[in-house]
Each structure stands twice: as C-alpha cells, then as structure tokens.
Amino acid sequence: MEVNKIKQIIIVEGKTDTDKLKKIFGNDIKTIETNGLGINETTLSFIKEMNDKVGVIIFTDPDGPGKKIREKIINYLDGEVLNAFIKKDNINQNSKKIGIAEADDESIKLALKNLITLDKDSESITWSEYLNNDLFIKKNRDIIAKHYNWNEKISSKTFFKWLNWSNVTLDQLLKILESK
C-alpha cells in the first residue's frame, strides 16, 4: 500500500494522534478517535459501518490501554480488519506519554505501510502446537512479537490469540525463530 494514498479510515485514541497523522499525511487523512478507553457503543457501531464501507486501520498506542482498545474493536467487528503497529522504541524517549503522537514520522509511515490483517475467526495454530513448540516461552514470544511490531509485554494468552487472528502458520513462526 502506498502510504500517501491511505483510503481507509484510521482508528486512533485521541486528537493528538489525529493531529500527528494530519501533519505527516495532510488534512485529507480520515480518522476516528476512540477517546482512549472511553470508547463506547456509538463509536464502535460507527467504526463497524465505516469498516464495511471503506475499511479501517486500527492504529492504537503500544501500551496496555492501546491493546485493550484494539481487542475491543476487533471483537466488535466481523471478519478481517487491518492493523498498524508501532514499537515503544519508536516513541520519543523524552516523552512522558507512549503514543502515536509521540512517535517519529518515519516509524508511523512504516507502520502504515506494513499492515497486518487480523481476523478474530481465524485459527491457524492449535493450543497444543503453541505449547509443544515452546511458543509460550517469553524469549520466543519476544522474538516473534518484535518481528510483528507487537508490544513485547503481551501476555501468553493474548499472544496466542493474536497469532491466530493474524493467521500465522506454525511453519512461519518456526522460521522467524530460526532466523534469530
């Protein structure tokens, strides 16, 4: 996807995130703000409507609340949804906040270029495959999470769920681990 031609609506947590995206991409970029964890049924319904019409990209902060908001939206939507992830390393280290608004421009462009499709109805690996291949071990989770720009503090259960939502196969995961 050409980053300068984003056709979907980007879901962000707040006004400062919208302002940052407009600074980078211009005023034509469309966003929906969740108001952080204050996301409500009306906003979720509007996100679903927009996802059905033009598509949405979930681009929440790389912290606990951002993860909760992302999961709430994914659980509300039907089928596949595009996601952009940014690492905490890409956030200004002098900032007191950990958000999209505090990230550098190039990292934001890269995150919106390398979208990941998540589908809550997908199951690409079983729980026994997850356990038998030591994917639950923190070191292995960290390597894979880093590969996908996911927060490395993601819990084992959430990690398993996101792997399935990403439709990642066991072979793909083992290759990621082998390359490190």
Buried (B, 14 or more C-beta within 10 A) or exposed (E): EEBEEBEBBBBBBBEBBBEBBBEBBEEEBBBBBBEBEEBEEEBBEBBBEBBEEEBBBBBBBBBEBBBBBBBBBBEBBEEBBBBBBBBBEBBEEEEEEBBBBBBEEEBBBBBBEEBBEBBBEBEBBEEEBBEEBEBBEEEBBBBBBBBBBBBBBBEBEBBBBBBBBBBBEBEBBEEBBEEE
